[in-house]
């Protein structure tokens, strides 16, 4: 079920009404029922698999604190989580070729064709995080299986996150969710913003990016440069659009999901960028891989941090997909962050005398371009194809909007400029941002009319521009 469809929006609105009419003790079960139906709309086998997956992690978590074989049980749980992810997501890349080279004609990739592993990557991180939390005594096992199942299958976040933490999500289910009009209104605004980002902006930039990679063997010069500039914005508005819808919808149920974006393109270096972009994922890898690895090998000194950084970001890349290009994508981020770490003092001395605004914006531009270049390894079909693009960057200069409608493309670009201007004002001029926010939330009749005119214009654009379905990029993960 496409979450930007009228059918999904109708289901969501009706669900909110029914949710608050039900007594508290029935609400979790209702959300489980709705979430299960949502998952079953993609695949009934996927729903059955997810319930089984939750059961396995639930029973391991229940027995972990008091088990005589705590270490063995914990390792078994982690291994089971990793194995099921590898089987469903990486069979075609790693397992099937290995088995075929040994003369074993088994196609494990057919498992993914049968189950349709949508959201499995997010599910796995949540399962592993829960078991680590229990093992480290950061939280107690969840006694209520319905609550635990909802942690995995809650439909606003199931497809593309945010990557929730069990100790953040589960405790919210213990308290009675009273209808809070301001929170519901805030949630609805976020949903509107998310729909606008996806349908009015990302979908208008999508044809350029899609056509580029569809004709990747013939593109030259300015096409590639334009791609480096456009594709970060395309991915950002596509993915943050989904996140806004997910967080907003959860708010209407009185539940808070973890934040995922915080003006990432205003980061002045790669290290800070990953504290602002896909926050729930990058922080998960930081807490459960980087910190655990660097602590385990702390006797190695700074080399432990280097090892942990390379391992963390390589796994981060592999999490995104089965291919050397994704591994290289993660490796690039690790190299950039290590460079920033080891040259921090040198860069501080070298650029310390530059005017603050020049230093800030040069850092932002370099970081943005680095991310734009690294996304080539994200979107390209394989590593070889991605690497072959770079020599062509200096060939014939041309820019042709082939196969797309220039008017909608430039509309998307114009809306990007408006959104980014708002983010710059919010980041760099907080006083002006406060004034604008105060004016926007004012109660004067003229302000109300203006605010509703903007809402009406946004809804109209969403309806007009929603005729072509473009799947969210992160659905594939």
C-alpha positions as CSV (number, residue, x, y, z in Angstrom):
1,X,0.0,0.0,0.0
2,X,1.6,3.2,-1.2
3,X,1.8,5.6,1.9
4,X,1.2,8.7,-0.3
5,X,-2.0,7.1,-1.7
6,X,-5.5,8.3,-0.8
7,X,-6.3,4.8,0.5
8,X,-3.4,4.9,3.0
9,X,-4.3,8.4,4.2
10,X,-7.9,7.5,4.7
11,X,-6.9,4.4,6.6
12,X,-4.5,6.5,8.8
13,X,-7.2,9.1,9.6
14,X,-9.8,6.5,10.5
15,X,-7.3,4.6,12.6
16,X,-6.6,7.8,14.7
17,X,-10.3,8.3,15.4
18,X,-10.8,4.7,16.4
19,X,-7.6,4.6,18.5
20,X,-8.8,7.4,20.8
21,X,-12.3,5.9,21.1
22,X,-10.9,2.6,22.4
23,X,-10.0,2.0,26.1
24,X,-6.2,2.1,26.7
25,X,-6.0,-1.7,27.2
26,X,-7.1,-2.3,23.6
27,X,-5.1,0.3,21.9
28,X,-1.9,-1.7,21.4
29,X,-3.8,-4.6,20.0
30,X,-5.6,-2.2,17.6
31,X,-2.3,-0.8,16.4
32,X,-0.9,-4.4,16.0
33,X,-4.0,-5.3,13.9
34,X,-3.7,-2.2,11.7
35,X,0.1,-2.7,11.3
36,X,-0.3,-6.3,10.5
37,X,-2.9,-5.5,7.8
38,X,-0.6,-2.9,6.3
39,X,2.3,-5.4,6.1
40,X,0.0,-8.1,4.7
41,X,-1.0,-5.7,1.9
42,X,2.6,-6.2,0.7
43,X,3.0,-9.9,1.5
44,X,1.2,-12.3,3.9
45,X,4.4,-14.3,4.1
46,X,6.3,-11.3,5.2
47,X,3.8,-10.7,8.0
48,X,4.1,-14.3,9.2
49,X,7.8,-14.1,9.0
50,X,8.0,-10.8,11.0
51,X,5.7,-12.3,13.7
52,X,8.0,-15.4,13.9
53,X,11.1,-13.1,14.0
54,X,9.6,-11.1,16.9
55,X,8.8,-14.3,18.8
56,X,12.4,-15.6,18.6
57,X,13.8,-12.3,19.8
58,X,11.1,-12.0,22.5
59,X,11.9,-15.4,24.0
60,X,15.7,-14.8,23.8
61,X,15.2,-11.5,25.6
62,X,13.0,-13.0,28.3
63,X,15.5,-15.7,29.1
64,X,18.7,-13.7,28.7
65,X,19.1,-12.0,32.1
66,X,18.7,-15.2,34.2
67,X,20.2,-17.8,31.9
68,X,23.1,-19.9,33.0
69,X,24.4,-19.6,29.5
70,X,23.9,-15.9,29.1
71,X,26.9,-15.3,26.7
72,X,26.0,-18.3,24.5
73,X,22.3,-17.3,24.4
74,X,23.2,-13.7,23.5
75,X,25.6,-14.8,20.7
76,X,23.0,-17.2,19.4
77,X,20.4,-14.3,19.2
78,X,22.9,-12.0,17.4
79,X,23.9,-14.7,15.0
80,X,20.3,-15.6,14.2
81,X,19.5,-12.0,13.5
82,X,22.5,-11.6,11.2
83,X,21.9,-14.9,9.4
84,X,18.3,-14.1,8.5
85,X,19.3,-10.7,7.2
86,X,22.1,-12.2,5.1
87,X,19.8,-14.9,3.7
88,X,17.0,-12.5,2.8
89,X,19.1,-9.5,1.5
90,X,22.5,-10.8,0.4
91,X,22.1,-14.2,-1.0
92,X,22.6,-13.1,-4.6
93,X,25.7,-11.2,-3.7
94,X,27.5,-13.5,-1.3
95,X,25.9,-16.9,-0.6
96,X,24.6,-18.2,-3.9
97,X,27.8,-17.5,-5.8
98,X,29.8,-19.3,-3.1
99,X,27.5,-22.3,-3.1
100,X,27.5,-22.4,-6.9
101,X,31.3,-22.3,-7.0
102,X,31.2,-25.4,-4.7
103,X,28.9,-27.1,-7.1
104,X,25.8,-26.8,-4.9
105,X,22.9,-25.7,-7.0
106,X,20.7,-24.0,-4.4
107,X,19.2,-20.6,-5.1
108,X,18.7,-19.0,-1.6
109,X,17.8,-15.8,-3.4
110,X,14.3,-17.3,-4.0
111,X,13.6,-16.9,-0.3
112,X,13.5,-13.1,-0.8
113,X,11.2,-13.5,-3.8
114,X,8.9,-15.5,-1.6
115,X,8.9,-13.4,1.6
116,X,9.5,-10.0,0.0
117,X,11.9,-8.6,2.7
118,X,10.6,-5.0,2.9
119,X,11.8,-3.3,6.0
120,X,13.9,-6.3,7.1
121,X,17.1,-4.2,7.4
122,X,15.5,-1.9,9.9
123,X,13.8,-4.8,11.7
124,X,17.2,-6.5,12.2
125,X,18.9,-3.5,13.7
126,X,16.0,-3.1,16.1
127,X,16.2,-6.8,17.1
128,X,20.0,-6.6,17.6
129,X,19.8,-3.4,19.6
130,X,17.1,-4.8,21.9
131,X,19.3,-7.9,22.7
132,X,22.3,-5.7,23.3
133,X,20.3,-3.5,25.7
134,X,19.1,-6.5,27.6
135,X,22.6,-8.1,27.8
136,X,24.2,-4.8,29.0
137,X,21.3,-4.3,31.5
138,X,20.3,-1.0,29.8
139,X,16.7,-2.1,29.9
140,X,14.6,-5.0,31.2
141,X,13.0,-7.6,28.9
142,X,9.5,-6.5,27.7
143,X,7.0,-8.9,29.3
144,X,4.1,-8.0,27.0
145,X,4.5,-9.7,23.6
146,X,1.9,-7.5,22.0
147,X,3.9,-4.4,23.0
148,X,7.1,-6.1,21.7
149,X,5.5,-7.0,18.4
150,X,4.2,-3.5,17.9
151,X,7.8,-2.2,18.5
152,X,8.8,-4.1,15.3
153,X,5.7,-3.7,13.1
154,X,4.3,-0.3,14.0
155,X,3.2,0.7,10.5
156,X,4.3,4.4,10.2
157,X,8.0,3.3,10.6
158,X,8.0,-0.2,9.3
159,X,9.1,0.4,5.7
160,X,11.9,2.9,6.2
161,X,12.4,3.8,9.8
162,X,13.4,5.7,11.8
163,X,15.4,3.0,13.4
164,X,13.7,2.9,16.8
165,X,15.3,2.0,20.1
166,X,13.3,-0.4,22.2
167,X,14.0,1.5,25.4
168,X,12.6,4.7,23.7
169,X,9.5,3.1,22.1
170,X,8.3,0.5,24.5
171,X,8.1,2.7,27.6
172,X,5.7,5.0,25.8
173,X,3.2,2.1,25.5
174,X,3.0,1.9,29.3
175,X,1.4,5.3,29.7
176,X,-2.2,6.2,28.7
177,X,-2.2,8.3,25.5
178,X,-4.7,11.1,26.1
179,X,-6.0,12.9,23.1
180,X,-3.8,16.0,22.8
181,X,-5.1,18.4,20.2
182,X,-1.8,20.4,19.8
183,X,0.2,17.2,19.3
184,X,-2.3,15.8,16.8
185,X,-2.3,19.1,14.9
186,X,1.5,19.1,14.9
187,X,1.5,15.5,13.6
188,X,-0.9,16.4,10.8
189,X,1.3,19.4,9.8
190,X,4.3,17.1,9.7
191,X,2.4,14.6,7.5
192,X,1.5,17.5,5.1
193,X,5.1,18.7,5.0
194,X,6.3,15.1,4.3
195,X,3.7,14.6,1.5
196,X,4.8,18.0,0.0
197,X,8.5,17.1,0.2
198,X,7.9,13.8,-1.6
199,X,5.2,14.6,-4.2
200,X,6.0,18.3,-5.0
201,X,9.8,18.2,-4.7
202,X,11.4,14.8,-4.8
203,X,9.1,13.4,-7.5
204,X,9.9,16.4,-9.7
205,X,13.7,15.8,-9.3
206,X,13.4,12.0,-9.7
207,X,13.1,11.9,-13.5
208,X,16.5,13.6,-14.0
209,X,18.2,11.2,-11.6
210,X,16.4,8.2,-13.0
211,X,17.1,9.1,-16.6
212,X,20.7,9.7,-15.8
213,X,21.3,6.2,-14.4
214,X,19.1,4.7,-17.1
215,X,21.5,6.2,-19.7
216,X,24.6,6.1,-17.6
217,X,26.8,4.8,-20.5
218,X,26.3,7.9,-22.6
219,X,26.3,10.8,-20.1
220,X,29.1,13.3,-20.1
221,X,30.5,16.4,-18.5
222,X,27.9,18.8,-17.2
223,X,25.3,16.0,-16.9
224,X,27.5,14.4,-14.2
225,X,28.2,17.7,-12.5
226,X,24.5,18.5,-12.5
227,X,23.8,15.0,-11.0
228,X,26.3,15.6,-8.2
229,X,24.4,18.8,-7.3
230,X,20.9,17.5,-7.7
231,X,20.9,13.9,-6.3
232,X,21.7,14.9,-2.6
233,X,18.6,17.1,-2.6
234,X,16.5,14.4,-4.4
235,X,17.4,11.8,-1.8
236,X,17.0,14.3,1.1
237,X,13.5,15.4,0.2
238,X,12.5,11.9,-0.7
239,X,13.7,10.3,2.5
240,X,13.0,13.2,4.9
241,X,9.5,13.3,3.3
242,X,8.9,9.7,4.4
243,X,10.3,10.4,7.8
244,X,8.1,13.4,8.3
245,X,5.0,11.3,7.4
246,X,6.1,8.5,9.8
247,X,6.9,10.8,12.7
248,X,3.8,12.9,12.1
249,X,1.5,9.9,11.9
250,X,3.0,8.4,15.1
251,X,2.4,11.8,16.9
252,X,-1.3,11.6,16.0
253,X,-1.3,8.3,18.1
254,X,0.5,10.1,20.9
255,X,3.8,8.3,20.2
256,X,7.2,9.9,19.5
257,X,9.6,8.4,17.0
258,X,13.3,9.2,17.0
259,X,14.4,12.2,14.8
260,X,16.1,11.4,11.6
261,X,17.2,14.8,10.1
262,X,18.5,18.1,11.4
263,X,19.4,20.4,8.5
264,X,22.1,18.1,7.2
265,X,23.3,20.3,4.3
266,X,24.3,23.0,6.7
267,X,26.9,20.7,8.3
268,X,30.5,22.1,7.9
269,X,32.2,18.7,7.8
270,X,31.4,15.0,7.1
271,X,31.5,14.1,10.8
272,X,28.8,16.6,11.6
273,X,26.9,15.7,8.5
274,X,26.3,12.2,9.8
275,X,25.1,13.6,13.1
276,X,22.3,15.4,11.1
277,X,21.5,13.0,8.3
278,X,19.7,9.6,8.8
279,X,20.4,10.2,12.5
280,X,18.7,7.1,13.8
281,X,20.8,4.8,11.6
282,X,24.2,6.6,12.0
283,X,23.7,6.9,15.8
284,X,22.8,3.2,16.0
285,X,26.0,2.2,14.3
286,X,27.9,4.6,16.5
287,X,26.5,3.2,19.7
288,X,26.3,-0.5,18.9
289,X,29.3,-1.0,16.5
290,X,31.8,1.9,16.9
291,X,31.7,2.2,20.7
292,X,31.6,-1.5,21.3
293,X,34.5,-2.2,19.0
294,X,36.7,0.7,20.2
295,X,36.1,-0.3,23.8
296,X,36.8,-4.0,23.2
297,X,40.2,-3.1,21.6
298,X,41.0,-0.1,23.7
299,X,44.4,-1.4,24.6
300,X,45.4,-0.7,21.0
301,X,45.0,3.0,21.6
302,X,44.2,5.2,18.6
303,X,44.4,2.2,16.3
304,X,41.3,0.8,18.0
305,X,39.3,3.9,17.0
306,X,40.7,3.6,13.4
307,X,39.6,-0.1,13.2
308,X,36.2,0.7,14.8
309,X,35.7,3.5,12.3
310,X,36.5,1.4,9.3
311,X,34.4,-1.5,10.5
312,X,31.5,0.7,11.4
313,X,31.3,2.6,8.1
314,X,31.9,-0.5,6.0
315,X,29.0,-2.2,7.7
316,X,27.0,0.9,7.3
317,X,27.6,0.8,3.5
318,X,26.8,-3.0,3.3
319,X,23.6,-2.4,5.3
320,X,22.4,-0.3,2.3
321,X,22.8,-3.1,-0.2
322,X,24.5,-6.1,-1.6
323,X,27.3,-4.8,-3.8
324,X,30.9,-3.5,-3.7
325,X,29.6,0.0,-4.5
326,X,27.7,0.1,-1.2
327,X,30.8,-1.1,0.6
328,X,32.9,1.5,-1.1
329,X,30.3,4.2,-0.2
330,X,30.7,3.3,3.5
331,X,34.5,3.2,3.2
332,X,34.5,6.7,1.7
333,X,32.7,8.1,4.7
334,X,35.2,6.4,7.1
335,X,38.2,7.9,5.2
336,X,36.6,11.3,5.3
337,X,35.9,11.2,9.0
338,X,39.3,9.8,9.8
339,X,40.9,12.6,7.7
340,X,38.9,15.2,9.7
341,X,39.9,13.6,13.0
342,X,43.7,13.5,12.3
343,X,43.9,16.9,10.6
344,X,41.7,18.8,13.1
345,X,44.5,20.9,14.6
346,X,46.1,21.5,11.2
347,X,42.9,22.6,9.6
348,X,42.1,24.8,12.6
349,X,45.5,26.7,12.2
350,X,45.2,26.8,8.4
351,X,41.7,28.1,8.1
352,X,41.4,29.8,11.5
353,X,42.2,33.3,10.1
354,X,39.5,33.1,7.4
355,X,36.3,35.1,8.1
356,X,33.8,33.0,9.9
357,X,31.1,33.2,7.2
358,X,33.6,32.2,4.5
359,X,34.9,29.3,6.6
360,X,31.4,28.2,7.4
361,X,30.1,28.2,3.8
362,X,33.3,26.7,2.3
363,X,32.9,23.8,4.7
364,X,29.3,23.4,3.9
365,X,29.9,23.5,0.1
366,X,32.8,21.0,0.3
367,X,30.8,18.6,2.5
368,X,27.8,18.9,0.2
369,X,29.9,18.1,-2.9
370,X,31.6,15.2,-1.2
371,X,28.2,13.7,-0.3
372,X,27.0,14.3,-3.9
373,X,30.0,12.5,-5.3
374,X,29.7,9.6,-2.8
375,X,26.0,9.2,-3.8
376,X,27.1,8.0,-7.2
377,X,28.1,4.8,-5.5
378,X,24.7,4.7,-3.8
379,X,22.7,5.0,-7.0
380,X,25.0,3.3,-9.6
381,X,24.3,-0.3,-10.4
382,X,27.8,-1.5,-9.5
383,X,31.2,-0.2,-8.5
384,X,32.8,-0.4,-12.0
385,X,30.0,1.7,-13.5
386,X,30.4,4.3,-10.8
387,X,34.2,4.6,-11.1
388,X,33.9,4.9,-14.9
389,X,31.8,8.0,-14.6
390,X,34.6,10.2,-13.1
391,X,36.9,10.3,-16.2
392,X,33.9,11.5,-18.2
393,X,33.4,14.5,-15.9
394,X,36.0,16.4,-17.9
395,X,34.7,15.4,-21.4
396,X,32.2,17.2,-23.5
397,X,30.2,19.8,-21.5
398,X,26.5,19.7,-22.1
399,X,23.3,19.6,-20.1
400,X,20.2,18.2,-21.7
401,X,17.0,17.5,-19.8
402,X,16.2,14.5,-21.9
403,X,12.9,12.6,-21.3
404,X,11.7,14.9,-18.5
405,X,9.4,17.9,-18.3
406,X,11.6,21.0,-17.7
407,X,8.8,23.0,-16.2
408,X,8.2,20.5,-13.4
409,X,11.9,19.9,-12.9
410,X,12.6,23.6,-12.4
411,X,9.5,23.8,-10.1
412,X,11.1,21.2,-8.0
413,X,14.4,23.1,-8.0
414,X,12.6,26.4,-7.0
415,X,10.9,24.6,-4.1
416,X,14.3,23.2,-3.0
417,X,15.6,26.8,-2.9
418,X,12.6,27.9,-0.8
419,X,13.0,25.0,1.7
420,X,16.8,25.4,2.0
421,X,16.4,29.2,2.5
422,X,14.1,28.4,5.4
423,X,16.7,26.0,6.9
424,X,19.5,28.5,6.5
425,X,17.4,31.2,8.3
426,X,16.5,28.7,11.1
427,X,20.2,27.8,11.5
428,X,22.1,31.1,11.0
429,X,19.6,33.7,12.1
430,X,17.7,32.3,15.1
431,X,16.1,35.7,16.0
432,X,14.7,36.2,12.5
433,X,13.5,32.6,12.6
434,X,11.8,33.2,16.0
435,X,10.0,36.2,14.6
436,X,8.8,34.3,11.5
437,X,7.6,31.4,13.7
438,X,5.7,33.8,16.0
439,X,4.1,35.5,13.1
440,X,3.2,32.1,11.5
441,X,1.5,30.9,14.7
442,X,-0.3,34.2,15.3
443,X,-4.0,34.4,16.0
444,X,-4.9,37.5,14.1
445,X,-7.5,37.0,11.4
446,X,-5.2,38.1,8.6
447,X,-2.5,35.6,9.8
448,X,-5.0,32.8,10.0
449,X,-6.2,33.5,6.4
450,X,-2.6,33.5,5.1
451,X,-1.7,30.3,7.0
452,X,-4.7,28.4,5.6
453,X,-4.0,29.8,2.1
454,X,-0.6,28.2,2.3
455,X,-2.1,24.9,3.5
456,X,-4.6,25.0,0.7
457,X,-1.9,25.8,-1.9
458,X,0.3,23.0,-0.6
459,X,-2.6,20.5,-0.7
460,X,-3.5,21.6,-4.2
461,X,0.1,21.1,-5.4
462,X,0.2,17.7,-3.7
463,X,-3.0,16.6,-5.5
464,X,-1.9,18.0,-8.9
465,X,1.6,16.6,-8.8
466,X,0.7,13.2,-7.4
467,X,-0.4,11.7,-10.7
468,X,2.8,9.8,-11.2
469,X,3.8,7.3,-8.5
470,X,7.5,7.3,-7.5
471,X,8.5,4.8,-4.8
472,X,10.5,6.1,-1.8
473,X,14.2,5.4,-2.3
474,X,14.7,3.9,1.1
475,X,11.9,1.3,0.6
476,X,14.5,-1.0,-0.9
477,X,16.4,-1.2,2.4
